[in-house]
Amino acid sequence: MTSQISSLRRALRTDFTSSLVVFLVAVPLCVGVAVASGVPAELGLITGIVGGLLTGLLPGSSLQVSGPAAGLTVLVFTAVQEYGVPALGVIVLAAGLLQLVLGALRWGRFFRAISLSVVHGMLAGIGLVLIAGQLYTLADSKAPGSGIANIAGLPGLLADVVGSGPSLTAVGVGAGTVVIMTVWKKLPGKAQMLPGPLVAVGAAVAATAVFDLPVKRVEVSGLLDAVQPPALADFGQLTEIGLLTTIIAFTLIASAESLFSAAAVDRLHDGPKTDYDKELMAQGAGNTLCGLLGALPMTAVIVRSAANVQAGARTKLSRVLHGVWLLLFAALLPGALGLIPVAALAGVLIHAGFKLLPVKELGPLWRQHRGEAVVLVITAGAILVTNMFEGVLIGLLLAVAKAAWEVSHVHIEAEDTGAGAVRVRIVGNATFLRLPTILDALEKLPRDRPVELNLAGLRHLDHACMSTLQNWADQHNAHTVQPAQAQAQAPA
């Protein structure tokens, strides 16, 4: 009994300290994601609070932490620009309800079947778009809009920065933030007790205040003023196809990111593993409440989750307490947000964007699984050129086509029976994708001799392939054998 009490005390102590670490990591990321999404900074904190106090209490994954994620920044910014901030609550609410339905239908496990190359390509595309957009914020400038427009405008941005003192100052603040975060990870273990993003943003705040630097700071509106529940009239936009497409994109991407994060977090600890259906419902409940509050969408965030595990968290108490600390911070110290330079938050997100790029993994992937590398690169490029939803859809279609091509492998053997006929045996999986290969091999057979097709070795034969082979055999043998002899032997 004494040992159990002692063990419980140690767990509570480590959960308490872990919650403080996660809180310190979450503050700059919550604020940064909100500012980059084009909404009040407080909305990012609200999503973090809901992620701790509601989603943190629900079953699913015990140690991963939820909140606003950099991965949805581009999608949120586009939605806000197109439909307005009031519509954001409708989108997030609808996405949350969809997640609840998918979880209740036990579809959570199916998200594990998504090609990893598509997921990595999605994250890389998000990272590229995020970096391209935040480079403008780094210089206290406004981004043109889409990913391609942002990239095309970079030479002009560089020219503007070189000729502007305030822009150069802002770039210095943001670049300094990135440098501190990069160097901080290489310091001894004791230094890691303080999260790099917090140290970097704190240094930027101090430098801006001490030297009175002319840079933009975060605009503060107050926690209650930032809450904008969707009005009844806002739900009228649900009749628009574009908004419905955006809701589906939010649902799929947020769900996939959360469940892939859960899989990654499960590898980091030896405790209870994730129940994917329950975790999807927990995310849905959190997004439903976020939608009612008009806040940002929520996903499980690998950066905060990894910090939670590495800090020694044992139970879900740590993530719940991190939500309590966020609530106290937002309620008692709202003015502290107004001291943060926007360029520093841009630096935090640029650093996060680079971490989404699979720089180290791409080389080995190209050497070992070239097709997967192609899917990854095309998915990332498609997101950069089009948008998040269309880019992921292109990646998924390409991954399916690649899998179908690899699975539909056939081997063709021709044998002279000695009775004047040629017996052709086809082995493997015959689909329409392999029809050109099969027909090319058949066309090389002697035209003046009958052909017997033996399809018994096929594991799969689709309708298109079966019909084409039957027609070919009928035409080839029309003048040499009876129709009955030309019938292809069906697989056993």
N, C-alpha and C positions, 0 to 999 in steps of 0.2 A: 504493500500500500504506500509506504514511504517513497519507494522508488518511482511509483506511478505519479505521485504528487510532484516529485522532483523533476520527472520527465515533462510533466505538464507545464511546470514553471519555466523550464528551459525553452519549451516550444512557444510559450507566450512571450518570453523575452526576445527570442529571435524574430518572431512575427512582428513585434512592436518595432524593433530596429529596422527590419526589412521594409515595413510600411513607410518609415521615414525616408529610406533610400529611394523607394519607388516614387514617393511624393516629390522629392527633389528632382528626380528625372522627369516626372510628368509635367511640372509647372511650365518650363520653357517650351516643351513640345506641344502642350495643349494650347498655349498662347500663340506659338508660332504657326501651328496648323490653322488656327482660326484666322489670323491676320492674312496668311497666304490664300485662304479660301474666300477672302473678301467679305468676312462677317465680323461683328464685334468680338474682341478678344475674350470677353466673358463667356461667350457661347462655347468656346473650347473647354473652359473650366467646367461648365455645366455638364458637358458630355463626359468629362473625366469623373465628375462627382457621381453621375448616374452609373457609370461603369464600375465605380467602387461600391456604392451603397446598395444598388439593386442587382446588377449582373454579378457583382462579387459575392452576393449572398446565395445566388441560385446554383443548383447542381450543374455539373457538366465537367469543367476542368477546374481543379482546385487551386492551381498556382498561377495560371496565366491572368494577365491584367488587361482590362479593356479601357478604351478611351478613343479620342479622335486620332486618326492615323494619317500619316503623310501619304499613304497609298491612295487615299480618296480625295486628296487636296485638289487635284486637277479636275476631277469629276464634279466636285462641289462648286468650285470656282465657275466652271462652265454653266452649271445649273443656275447658280445665283445670277450670273450675268444675263442668262436667257429668260428666266422666269421670275427673278426677284427673290429677295430674302424671305418674304412671307410664304412663298411656295416651297421653301426648303423644308418647313415643318410637315407639309403634306407629303412630300417625297419620302422623307425619313420615316414618317408614321406608316405609310403604305408599305415601305420596304420592311419595317419591323413586323408588321402583321403577316406579310408573306413569309418571313423567316419563321414565325410561330407556326404557320400552317405547314411549311416544309418540315419543321422539326416534329410536329405532331404526326405527319405522314411517314416519319422515320426515313427521311431523305438525306439526313446529315451524312451518313456513311458514303453516299454516292459522290460527294464532293472529293473524296479521297481518290476517285478514279480519274480525275483531271490530269492530263499530261503534265509532268513536272517541267518540261521544256516550255510549255505554254505559260505556266505560273511564273517561272523565272523570266520569261520574255515579257510578261505583264509587268512584273516588278521593275525590270530594266527599262521598259518604256515609260513607266511612271517616273522612274528616277531621272531619265533624260528630259522629260517634259518639266518636271519639278525644277531641275537645275537651270534649264533654259529660262523659265519664268522668274525664278528667284534671283538670277543675275541682275535683272532690272531693279528688283527691290533692294538688292545689295547696294545699288547706286542711288537709292531714293528716287527711282524713276518708275514710270508705269509701263508694264509689259503690253505689247501690241495685242496679244490675245492667244491665238492658237499656237501649237508647238512649232509648226513650220514658220509662222510669222515671227515668233520669238527668236528662232535661230537666224532667220534672214535679217532681223533687225540688230543683231549683235555688233556688226561693224559700225553702224550708226551710233549704238550705245557707247562703244569704245571711244569714238570721236567726241561724243558729248561729255563723257567722263573726263577725258584729258583736258578739255577746255573749261572745266567747271571745278572750282575749289570745293564747294560743299559736297559735290558728288564724289570727288576724290577722298574727302574726309569720311563720307559714309562707307565707301569701298574699303578704306583702311580699317574702320571699325568692324565691318563684316568679315574681312579677310583675317583680321586678328582673332576673331571668334573661331573661325575654322582652324587656324593654326593651333590655338590653345586646345581645342577639342582633339586634334590629331596627336599632339604631343602628350596630352594628359594620359592617353591610353598606354603610353610607353613608360610611364613613371612607375616606381615601386608600388607594391600592393597596398600599403597603408594610405597612399595618396588617393587610391581608388575609392576610399570611403566616401569622398565627395564626388558626385557625378560630374563628368566632363562638361555637359551642356550647362549645368548650373554655374560652374566655375567660369566658363567662357562668357556667359551672359552677365554674370556678376562683374567680371572684369570690364566688360563693355559699358555697363551702367556706371561703374566707378570712374572710368576714363572720360566718359561723356560729361559727368557731373563736375569732375575736378577741372577739366580744361574747357568747360562750357562749349562743347563742340556743336556746330550748327547742323545737327542731323534730326531726322524725323523720329518721333517717339510714338509708342503705342497710344492710341486714343482710348480713353476710358469713359464708359457710359454708366457704370454701376451694374451690379448683378441683376437686380430686379428689372431695371430698365432694359437690359439686354434680352430678357425673356420675351419672345414674340410668338405666342401660341397661334396656330393657323386659324383664321376666321372662316366662317361658314362659306363666304364667297370664294375663298381660295380653293376650296374643293371642287369648284366648277372647272378648274384647269385639268381635272382628271379625264376630261373628254378629249384632250389633245394627245395625239399619237406620240408626239415627241416627249411629252412628260411621262407617259406610260413606259416608253422605251428607257428613259432615264431611271425610272423606279426599278425596272428589271435589272438594269446595269448595276445600280446600287446594291440590290439584293444579292445578285450572283457574286459580285466582286467582294463585298463585305463578308459574305458567308465563306467564300473560298479563302480569303485572307485569314479569317478567324480560325477556321478549321485546320489550315496548313500551319498556322502559328501553334495551334494546340498539339499537332503532331511533332513539331520541333521542340516544344517545351517538354513534352513527355520523354524525350530523349535526354533531357537535362537532369531529371530527378528519378528517384526510385519509388516514389509514392504512388497513390492511386492514379490510373490512367484516365484519359478523357472519355466520357460518353458523348459521342459526336451529336447524337440527336438531341440530348438534353442541353448540350452547349449551344447548339443552333437555336433552341428555344430561349435560352438565357440571353443570347445576343438579340433575338427578336423582341424580347420583353424590354431590354435596354433601349433599343432603337424606337420602339413604340413610345416609350416615355420621352425620349429625346425629341421625337417628332411632335408630341403634344406640347413640349416646351419651346419648340422652334429652334432647337439646338443642332449641332453638327451630328452626322451619323457616327456610329460607334463600330469599332472592330476590336478584336483582340490584337494587342500590339506586342511584337516580339521583343522590341527594345526594353520596354517596361517589364515584360514577363521574364526575360532573361535576367534583368537586374534583381527581380524579386527572388528568383531561384538562387542566384549567386550570393545574395545577401543572407541566405540561410532560412528562408520562409518554410514553414512546416504545414500550415493550414491556410484556408481562405481568409482567415482573420487579417492577414497582412494587407490583402488587397482592399478589404472593407475599410480598414483604418486609413489607408491612403486616400480613400474617398472622403473620409472625415476631415483629414488635414487639408484637402483641397477646398472643402466647404468652408472651413474656418479661415483659410487664406483669402478666399474670394469675398467672404462676408466682412472680415475684420481689416484686411489690408488691400482694398481695391486700388488705392492710390499708388501702390508699389508698381502696378502694371504700367502706369504712365511714365515711369522712369526708364523703361526698357527701350533702347534704340531699335527701330524696325530693322535696320541693317544687320543687327546682331541676330535677330530671329531668322533673317534670310540666311545668314551664315550657318545657323543650326540646321536649317532645312536643306541647304546645299550639301552639307556634310551627310545628312540622312539620305539624300538622293544618291550620292556616290556609293553609299553602303548598299543600295539596291542594285547596283550594277554588278553583274557576275564576272568581274575582271579576271580573277584567278581561276574560276571554273571553266571559262570559255575555251581556253587552249586545250586542256585535257579532254573536254567534251568533244571538241572538233576532231581530235586524234582518235578517240575511241568510238564515238557515236555521231558521225558527221550529220546524219539526218536530223538528230535532235538539236544539234547546234544551229542548223538552218532554220528549223521551226522557231527556236528562241530568237534568233536575229530578226527574222521576218515579223514575228509578233511584236517585238519592240519597235521596229521601224514602222509597222502599220499603225501602232498607237501614236507614234510621233507625227505621222502624216495625216491620219484621220482623227480618231478620238478613241477613248478608252473602250467603249462597248464594241465598236466595229473592229478595232484592232484585236481584241480578245477573240471575237467571233472568227476573224480571219485565221488567227492562230489555232483555234480549236478545229476548224475545217481542215486546215493543213495537216494537223496532227492526226486526224481521222483518216485523211487520204494517205498519209505516210504509213499508218498502221495497216490499212487495207492493202496497200501495195506490197508491204513486206509479208503479210499473212498469205496473200494469194500467190504463193510460189508454186510453180508447176514444173514437172520434169516429163519430157516426151521421149519415148523409146519406140523405134520402128524395127520390126522383125519380119524377115521373109519366111513365110510358112512353108514354102516349097510347093504349094498347090496353086501357085500363080497369084495369090493374094498377098497383100502386105498388112500385117497386124500392127496397129499403133496403140501403144499403152500410154495413158496419161495418168500421172501420179501427182498428188498434192491437193491444192485448193484452186479450183478453176472459177474465176470470177471475170466479169466484163473487163476489169483492168488488165487481164492477161490475154484477152482475145487476140490482140495484134500478134503477140508472140506465138500463140498456138496456131493461128491461121498461117503465119509465115512458115512455120515448120511443116504444116500439112501441104502447103502449095509447092513445096520442094519434092514431094513424093512423085513417083512416076504417074503420068496422067493416063497411061494405057493399062493400068492394073487396078483391080478392085482393092478397096481398103476396108478393113474391119477395125472399128474403133472399140477399144476395151477401156471402159471408164470405171472399172471395179476398184481401181486403186485411188480414186479420188475421195478425199475426206469431205469436200464440199463442192457442190456444183450449182451455181445460181441459174436462174431461169434464162437470162440472156445468153449465157454460155451454152446451156443445153440446147436451146433453139438454134443457135448459130451452128453448132457442131452437127446437129441433126440435118439441117438444111444443106450443109456442106457435103455430108456423107451421101445424102440422096442425090445431089447434083453430080457428084464425082462418080458414083456407081450406077447411074441411070442406064448406061448402055452396056454394062458388063455383068451385073448380077441382078437377081430378083430383088425387089424392094424389101422383102423380108430379111434378106441377108445383110442389107445395109443398115438395119436398125442398130443403133449404138447400145451397147450393153450398159444398163444402169448400174450405179454403184451398189454394192451389197449393203 
